[in-house]
Amino acid sequence: MWVSRWLERHVLRLDALAPNMRIASPSSCRHSSWPVRAGGPERRGLDLTTLNVLTGAIGIGLGFGLQSIAANFVSDSCC
């Protein structure tokens, strides 16, 4: 996290970059470093199986919920 904060402080000061690039650079760095940070609890001995099951259940629930929304959108737009 300290790398992304450092990058954010220094990139926001650059006047040569467009405003959207100043915001996107630290954000993309933060999101791309997520897999490295996610391995930390497992190395400390915490079992992530329950977290995997929970996120899988949430993903399935969201999938079923979005399925009906997508079906309504498709059926309304075709006629």
KELUMSE-825228 format. One record per residue: residue number from 1; residue in three letters; x, y, z of N, C-alpha, C in turn. Coordinates in Angstrom, 1 decimal, m for minus. Layout:
<atoms>
{NUM, 'ALA', {X, Y, Z}, {X, Y, Z}, {X, Y, Z}};
...
</atoms>
This chain:
<atoms>
{1, 'MET', {0.8, m1.2, 0.0}, {0.0, 0.0, 0.0}, {0.9, 1.3, 0.0}};
{2, 'TRP', {2.0, 1.2, 0.6}, {2.8, 2.4, 0.7}, {3.4, 2.8, m0.7}};
{3, 'VAL', {3.6, 1.8, m1.5}, {4.0, 2.1, m2.9}, {2.9, 2.9, m3.7}};
{4, 'SER', {1.7, 2.4, m3.5}, {0.6, 3.1, m4.3}, {0.4, 4.5, m3.7}};
{5, 'ARG', {0.5, 4.7, m2.4}, {0.4, 6.0, m1.8}, {1.5, 7.0, m2.3}};
{6, 'TRP', {2.7, 6.4, m2.3}, {3.9, 7.2, m2.8}, {3.7, 7.6, m4.2}};
{7, 'LEU', {3.2, 6.6, m5.1}, {3.0, 6.9, m6.5}, {1.9, 7.9, m6.6}};
{8, 'GLU', {0.8, 7.8, m5.8}, {m0.3, 8.8, m5.9}, {0.2, 10.2, m5.6}};
{9, 'ARG', {1.0, 10.3, m4.6}, {1.5, 11.7, m4.2}, {2.3, 12.3, m5.3}};
{10, 'HIS', {3.2, 11.5, m5.9}, {4.1, 12.0, m6.9}, {3.4, 12.2, m8.3}};
{11, 'VAL', {2.5, 11.4, m8.6}, {1.8, 11.5, m9.9}, {0.8, 12.6, m9.9}};
{12, 'LEU', {0.2, 12.9, m8.8}, {m0.8, 14.0, m8.7}, {m0.1, 15.3, m8.8}};
{13, 'ARG', {1.2, 15.4, m8.6}, {1.9, 16.7, m8.7}, {2.3, 17.0, m10.2}};
{14, 'LEU', {2.3, 16.0, m11.0}, {2.8, 16.2, m12.4}, {1.7, 17.0, m13.2}};
{15, 'ASP', {2.1, 18.1, m13.7}, {1.2, 18.9, m14.5}, {1.2, 18.5, m15.9}};
{16, 'ALA', {2.2, 17.8, m16.4}, {2.3, 17.3, m17.8}, {1.3, 16.3, m18.1}};
{17, 'LEU', {0.8, 15.5, m17.1}, {m0.2, 14.5, m17.3}, {m1.6, 15.0, m17.3}};
{18, 'ALA', {m2.5, 14.4, m18.1}, {m3.9, 14.8, m18.1}, {m4.5, 14.4, m16.7}};
{19, 'PRO', {m5.5, 15.1, m16.3}, {m6.1, 14.8, m15.0}, {m6.6, 13.4, m14.8}};
{20, 'ASN', {m7.2, 12.8, m15.9}, {m7.6, 11.4, m15.8}, {m6.5, 10.4, m15.7}};
{21, 'MET', {m5.3, 10.7, m16.3}, {m4.2, 9.8, m16.1}, {m3.6, 9.9, m14.7}};
{22, 'ARG', {m3.7, 11.1, m14.1}, {m3.1, 11.3, m12.8}, {m3.9, 10.5, m11.8}};
{23, 'ILE', {m5.2, 10.3, m12.0}, {m6.0, 9.5, m11.2}, {m5.9, 8.0, m11.5}};
{24, 'ALA', {m5.8, 7.7, m12.8}, {m5.8, 6.3, m13.2}, {m4.5, 5.6, m12.8}};
{25, 'SER', {m3.4, 6.2, m12.8}, {m2.1, 5.6, m12.6}, {m2.0, 5.0, m11.2}};
{26, 'PRO', {m2.3, 5.7, m10.1}, {m2.2, 5.1, m8.8}, {m3.3, 4.0, m8.6}};
{27, 'SER', {m4.4, 4.3, m9.2}, {m5.5, 3.3, m9.0}, {m5.2, 2.0, m9.7}};
{28, 'SER', {m4.6, 2.0, m10.9}, {m4.2, 0.8, m11.5}, {m3.1, 0.1, m10.8}};
{29, 'CYS', {m2.2, 0.9, m10.2}, {m1.1, 0.3, m9.5}, {m1.7, m0.5, m8.2}};
{30, 'ARG', {m2.6, 0.2, m7.6}, {m3.3, m0.4, m6.4}, {m4.0, m1.7, m6.8}};
{31, 'HIS', {m4.7, m1.7, m7.9}, {m5.5, m2.9, m8.3}, {m4.6, m4.0, m8.8}};
{32, 'SER', {m3.5, m3.6, m9.5}, {m2.6, m4.7, m10.0}, {m1.7, m5.3, m8.9}};
{33, 'SER', {m1.6, m4.7, m7.8}, {m0.8, m5.3, m6.7}, {m1.7, m6.1, m5.8}};
{34, 'TRP', {m3.0, m6.2, m6.0}, {m3.9, m6.9, m5.2}, {m3.5, m8.4, m5.1}};
{35, 'PRO', {m3.2, m9.1, m6.2}, {m2.8, m10.6, m6.0}, {m1.6, m10.8, m5.1}};
{36, 'VAL', {m0.7, m9.9, m5.1}, {0.5, m10.1, m4.2}, {0.1, m9.9, m2.8}};
{37, 'ARG', {m0.8, m8.9, m2.5}, {m1.2, m8.7, m1.1}, {m2.2, m9.8, m0.6}};
{38, 'ALA', {m2.9, m10.4, m1.6}, {m3.9, m11.4, m1.2}, {m3.2, m12.7, m0.7}};
{39, 'GLY', {m2.0, m12.9, m1.1}, {m1.3, m14.1, m0.6}, {m0.8, m14.0, 0.8}};
{40, 'GLY', {m0.8, m12.8, 1.4}, {m0.3, m12.6, 2.7}, {m1.0, m13.4, 3.8}};
{41, 'PRO', {m2.3, m13.5, 3.9}, {m3.0, m14.2, 5.0}, {m2.6, m15.7, 4.9}};
{42, 'GLU', {m2.5, m16.2, 3.7}, {m2.2, m17.7, 3.6}, {m0.8, m18.0, 4.1}};
{43, 'ARG', {0.1, m17.1, 3.9}, {1.5, m17.3, 4.4}, {1.5, m17.2, 5.9}};
{44, 'ARG', {0.6, m16.5, 6.5}, {0.6, m16.3, 7.9}, {m0.2, m17.4, 8.6}};
{45, 'GLY', {m0.7, m18.4, 7.9}, {m1.4, m19.6, 8.5}, {m2.9, m19.5, 8.5}};
{46, 'LEU', {m3.5, m18.5, 7.9}, {m4.9, m18.3, 7.9}, {m5.5, m19.2, 6.8}};
{47, 'ASP', {m6.6, m19.9, 7.1}, {m7.2, m20.7, 6.0}, {m8.2, m19.9, 5.2}};
{48, 'LEU', {m8.0, m19.8, 3.9}, {m8.9, m19.0, 3.1}, {m10.0, m19.8, 2.4}};
{49, 'THR', {m10.2, m21.1, 2.8}, {m11.2, m21.9, 2.2}, {m12.6, m21.3, 2.5}};
{50, 'THR', {m12.9, m20.8, 3.7}, {m14.2, m20.3, 4.0}, {m14.4, m19.0, 3.2}};
{51, 'LEU', {m13.4, m18.2, 3.0}, {m13.5, m17.0, 2.2}, {m13.8, m17.3, 0.8}};
{52, 'ASN', {m13.2, m18.4, 0.3}, {m13.5, m18.8, m1.1}, {m14.9, m19.3, m1.3}};
{53, 'VAL', {m15.4, m20.0, m0.3}, {m16.8, m20.5, m0.4}, {m17.7, m19.3, m0.3}};
{54, 'LEU', {m17.5, m18.4, 0.6}, {m18.3, m17.2, 0.7}, {m18.4, m16.4, m0.5}};
{55, 'THR', {m17.2, m16.1, m1.1}, {m17.2, m15.3, m2.3}, {m17.8, m16.0, m3.5}};
{56, 'GLY', {m17.7, m17.3, m3.5}, {m18.4, m18.1, m4.6}, {m19.9, m18.0, m4.5}};
{57, 'ALA', {m20.4, m18.1, m3.2}, {m21.8, m18.0, m3.0}, {m22.3, m16.6, m3.4}};
{58, 'ILE', {m21.6, m15.6, m3.0}, {m22.0, m14.2, m3.4}, {m22.0, m14.1, m4.9}};
{59, 'GLY', {m21.0, m14.6, m5.6}, {m20.9, m14.6, m7.0}, {m22.1, m15.3, m7.7}};
{60, 'ILE', {m22.5, m16.4, m7.2}, {m23.6, m17.1, m7.8}, {m24.9, m16.3, m7.6}};
{61, 'GLY', {m25.0, m15.8, m6.4}, {m26.2, m15.0, m6.1}, {m26.3, m13.8, m7.0}};
{62, 'LEU', {m25.2, m13.1, m7.2}, {m25.2, m11.9, m8.1}, {m25.5, m12.3, m9.5}};
{63, 'GLY', {m24.9, m13.5, m9.9}, {m25.2, m14.0, m11.3}, {m26.6, m14.2, m11.5}};
{64, 'PHE', {m27.3, m14.9, m10.6}, {m28.7, m15.1, m10.8}, {m29.5, m13.8, m10.8}};
{65, 'GLY', {m29.2, m12.9, m9.9}, {m29.9, m11.6, m9.9}, {m29.7, m10.8, m11.1}};
{66, 'LEU', {m28.5, m10.8, m11.7}, {m28.2, m10.1, m12.9}, {m28.8, m10.8, m14.1}};
{67, 'GLN', {m29.0, m12.1, m14.0}, {m29.6, m12.8, m15.1}, {m31.0, m12.3, m15.5}};
{68, 'SER', {m31.8, m12.1, m14.5}, {m33.1, m11.6, m14.7}, {m33.1, m10.1, m15.2}};
{69, 'ILE', {m32.2, m9.3, m14.7}, {m32.1, m8.0, m15.2}, {m31.7, m8.0, m16.7}};
{70, 'ALA', {m30.7, m8.8, m17.1}, {m30.3, m8.9, m18.5}, {m31.4, m9.4, m19.4}};
{71, 'ALA', {m32.2, m10.4, m18.9}, {m33.3, m10.9, m19.7}, {m34.3, m9.9, m19.9}};
{72, 'ASN', {m34.6, m9.1, m18.9}, {m35.6, m8.0, m19.1}, {m35.0, m6.9, m20.1}};
{73, 'PHE', {m33.8, m6.6, m20.0}, {m33.2, m5.6, m20.9}, {m33.2, m6.1, m22.3}};
{74, 'VAL', {m32.9, m7.4, m22.6}, {m32.9, m7.9, m23.9}, {m34.3, m8.0, m24.5}};
{75, 'SER', {m35.3, m8.4, m23.6}, {m36.6, m8.6, m24.1}, {m37.3, m7.2, m24.4}};
{76, 'ASP', {m36.9, m6.2, m23.7}, {m37.5, m4.9, m23.9}, {m36.8, m4.2, m25.1}};
{77, 'SER', {m35.6, m4.5, m25.4}, {m34.9, m3.8, m26.5}, {m35.1, m4.4, m27.9}};
{78, 'CYS', {m35.6, m5.6, m28.0}, {m35.7, m6.2, m29.3}, {m37.0, m5.9, m30.0}};
{79, 'CYS', {m38.0, m5.4, m29.3}, {m39.3, m5.1, m30.0}, {m39.6, m3.6, m30.0}};
</atoms>
